[in-house]
Amino acid sequence: MKINQFLLSLLPAPFAVLLIGLTVAGCDPNPNADKANALQTYFAPADTGMQTGGVKIIPIKTPKGTFNVWTKQVGNNPTVKVLILHGGPGAGHEAYEVFESFLPKEGIEFIYYDQLGAGNSDRPIDKNLWVLPRFVDELEQVRVALGLNKDNFYLYGHSWGGILGIEYALKYGQNVRGLLISNMMSSAPAYSRYANEVLAKQMDPEVLAEIKALEAKGDFADPHYMELLLPNYYEKHICRIPTAQWPEPLNRGFAKLNQEQYVTMQGPSEFGMAGNANLKNWDRSKDLPKIIVPTLVIGATYDTMDPKHMEWMAGQVKNGTFLLCPNGSHFAMYDDQQTYFTGLISFLKKGN
């Protein structure tokens, strides 16, 4: 059987090799050879010289000086490179290590990236750095350093990373091949309303009263505050697994959270953004039609974010698709894995 060479030219190298292998397997005495070649291509070192397991430290220029941020590449695919923007703000890449169970076997390259102040990156103590425009500028510097461009660059943003992804696409959309917005609404005020007017009212009134009383006094460090939130909010809307059984990467990420960055940008409350949080008035709902790159919006039925709003977002961008995880919450990549990754991988393999 002949393989259409034109079709092969459209496929990323790993997929082309796999297709050839499948086509000739019937007469090849060693059908596993082509699969081995595909793996060698995917896992081939991206750079010559000393190998670091894909880790690359990138110097970032800021108004407060130059700092280093940490990135790590997994796999090689010349046409599909997914840069992961983690949540928080101030979390890190750890929770997204679950991608390693799904993307490599599909030949999809992805890149972890700890934003300044988070994870393995530098943690300067200066609240003036924790502003959205500076993070957008940082992301552009990272893109350039990694050699990502409109022919291969897929930008994935989860939670706060979704805010950053939307802002980047509005300013630098010409550099992006595809955008993935996971579990994030396009309006902080709408998110806060949903948290207070919908999710809070689903709680036991007595529990909610205790939580609100602690928040009113600013007692966020009181152990009882988290004792109330874990079973009544986190296990229902953050990750629908008993907290004692939460995946280790998720726990590790939460343990390393940069509290100063988180509180400065998100605020101390789990019910939306309030107080002096510098993101509390962020709203790009009216600007979504300006996003013209193919966009996948992922929502979940039990999320802290309104899934109906996220479905609406997919209809507002120029070329949008909506994926609902019916059994998932904010970290649907864990509590509704098959739905989440089947939809995500399908979007990436379309070629857009």
N, C-alpha and C positions, 0 to 999 in steps of 0.2 A: 504493500500500500504506500503510495506517495503522500508526503505531507506537504500541504500548501505552504510554500516558502514565505509568501506574503503574510500569512497568518502567524507563522513562527516569528517573523520580524517584529510583530506587534507585542509579543509576549516578553515579560522579563526573563532574563537568562535562565533562572532556576526552573520556571514553568516550561520554557521551551525544551529544556533537557528532559524534564519529566514526561512531556508529551511525546517526544521521540521514543523514550524508553517504553511507554505504554503501547505505542504503535508497533514497534518491532519485537515486542516481548515474545510473540508467538514463534519467532524463528531464531531468537537470540538464545544461545546455550547458557548465557549468564545474564538473565534479565535484571539482576540486582546491580550490575555494573553501572548502568545509567543513573540509577538512584544514588549510588555512591558518588558519582560525578556531580550530581546536583547538590548533594550535601557539601562536597568539597568547594563548590562555587559559592554556596551560601555562607559557609563558615570560613572562607578564605580571609586572611588578614586584610584590613582596609588600607593599612600603611606598611611601608617597609621599615626595617630597623627593629629596635626593641619593641616587643609586644607587651601590651598592658591589659589584655582582656577586653579591649574595646574602649577603655577609659581614656577620655581626653579632657584635660583641664583647660578652660578657656578664660583668658583675662578679659574682664569687662570694664570699660571706662564709664565712670559715673561722675556726677557733680562733686562727689566727696572723695574721689580718687579711684584707683584701679583695684579691683578685687577679682578673685578667681571663682569660677563656677564649675561644677562637676558634671560631666556627661559620660554616657556609656553606650556604645553601639552594639547591638545584637544582630548579627547576620549582615549579608550584603545583597541588596537588590537595587539595580541602577534606576528603576522606575517607580519603586514604592518604598519610600523612607518616611516612617511615621515618628514625628517628634512628640513626646508625651509631656504635656503640661499638667503637673500634679495639682491637687487641691490644697486647701488650707484657708487662707494664705499661711505660709510657714510650715507646711507639711514637708513631704519629700517624695522620692520616687518609690519608696518601699512597697506601698500598697499595690503598685502596678506591676510588681514582679509576677503576678498571675498571668500576664501576657505571655510569659515564657512557656506556658503550658499550651498555648493555642497558636501563636503567630509563626514561630520558627517552622513548624511542620507544614505551613502553607507557603513558605518561602518569602515571608514578609519581613522586611528589615524594620526595626524600631529602635528608638534612641531614648534612653532615660536622660532626664535633665533636671537637676536640682537648682531651682532658682536661687538667686542671691538671698542669703539669710536662712536657707532651708537645707536639710539633709547634709550632704558631704561638702557643700559649698561654703565659702566664707560667710561668717555671721557678724558683720559690723554692727555696732550698737549706735544707731542713728535713725530715729523715726522719720527723718526727712527723706530717707531712701525708700520708704514703704509707700510709694504713690504709684498709681496705675501708669501714667505716661512713661515713667522711668523703666518700669518692667517691660513695656512695649519696646522701648529702645534697647533694653538688654536682650530681649528675644531676637531682635533683628541682628544684633552683633553675634549671637549664637548661631543663627541661620547662616550668616556669611562664613563664620569660622568652620562650620560643618560642611560647607559646599552644597547646601540645599537650594533648590530652585523650582521654578514653575513646572518643570518636567518630572519632578520626583517627590516634591515636598508635600506630605500630608500632615496637617497640624491637628493634633488631638488634644482637647482640653476638658478635664473633668472638674466639676464644681467651680471653685475659684479659677481653675485653669480654663474653664469655659468662658469666663469674663475676659481673661487675657487673650484667648483665642479670637473672640469676637472683635476685640479692639484691634488686634493685629490684622485681621482680615479686612477691617475697614480702612486701615492705613496702608497696609502693604499687600493687599490682595493679589497684586500682580505677581507676587513671588510664590503663590500657593497653588497647588494642584487640586487639593481637596481639604475640606474642613470638617472635623468631627466635634460636636458639642455634646458632652455627656453630662446629664444630671445638673443642668444649670439653666435658669430662666434668664431672659434678656432684660430684666428690670429688678433691681434690689428692692425698691418699694413694694412691687408686686409680690416678691418673695417674702418680705416681712408680713404683708397682709395675709398671705396664705398660711404662714406659720402661726400667726395669732388668731386668725378668724376661722381657720379650718382645722389644722392639726391640734392646736391647743385645746379646742373644744371637744376633741375626741378623747381627751384625758379624763381620768377620774377628777372631778372638781376639787376634791380635797387635796389631791397630789398637786394639781395645778396651782392651787392657792399657796401651798408651801413653797413651790418653785418660784412663784412670782414674789413672794415675801422675801425670799433670800436674794433675788435679783434686785429688788427695790432697795435693800440694804447694802448691795454690792458685795455680798458674801459668796462670791463665786468660788473661793478657795475652800469654803466649808465642805468637808467630806460628804455631808448629808446632801448637798446639792447634786453631786454626781451619783450618790446612792439613789436619788429620786429619778434622775435622768436615764440611767442605764436601762432599767427594765421598762420604763414608761415612755421613753422617747427613742433612745439609741437602738434598742432591739426591735422597735417597730418601724423606724424610719431611716436609720443610718445603715444598719446591716441586720437583716432579719434572721439572725442566728444567735442563740444564747451567748452572751458576752464571754462566758467561760470557755466557749468553743470557737471564738473568733480566730480567723487565720493568723498565723504568726506574722506575716508581712504587714498586715493591717495593724496589729498591735504594736509592732516595731515602729511603724510610721507615726502613730499617735504618740508614742513615747518620746519621739524626737521633735515634736512640734515646737516651733519657735513661738512661744506665747506672746512675746512683745509684738512680733509682726502680726500675728493672728488678731490680737485685741485691737491693735492700731487700725487695721483695715476692715475686719469683720465685726469687731465688738465682742464683748464677753458673753453675751447671751446666746443661747442656741435657738431662740425664737426670732430669726431674722437679724437684720442689721439695725442697730440702734445706738444711742449715746453719741460719742464722738467718732464712731467708725467712719473712716474717710471714703468707704464705698457705699454708704447707706443711701445716697441719692443717685447712684449710678443707674442709668436707664438708656438702653439702646434700642428699645422696641420700635421706635419710628425709623430707625436707620437700617433695620434688617434688610429691606429691599436693595440696599447698596451692596450687599454681599452677593457677588455673582458667581463665585466658585461653587462647584458641587458640594453640598453640605448635608451631612447626616446629623440629625438631632436625636439623641437617645434619652428617653424618659422612663420612669418606672411608676407603677401604680401606687406604691407605698412610700415614695420618695419624700424628702423634705421639700422638694420643688414640685410645683403643680404640673402634672403630666399634660393636662389640657393646654396649659400655656406653652409647653414645649412642642406640642403638636401644632399649635398655631404658629410658632416660630418657623417650623419647617415649611409652612405655606407662605411665609413672608419673604424668605430669602429667594433669590432668583431661581435656584435649582436645588430644592430641598427635598429630603426624604425623612420620614419619622419612623423611629423604631420604639415600640413600647415593650417593656419587660413586665409582663403581667404579675409576676410573683416577686419582683425586685423592689429594692429600696434605693437609698443614695449610692450604695456600693453594689449595684446590680451585677457587676462583674464577678461577685461572689455568690449572692443569693438568688440569682437567676442567670447562671453562667451560660447555659447552652443558648438561650435566646439572645443574650448580650453578644457573645462572640460569633455566633452564626450570622447575625445582622451586621456586625462590624466588619468581619472578614469579607462578606458578600459585597459590601460597599467598596472596600479597598480593591477587590479583584475585578470589579466592573471596568476599571481603567478610566472611568469618567471622561 
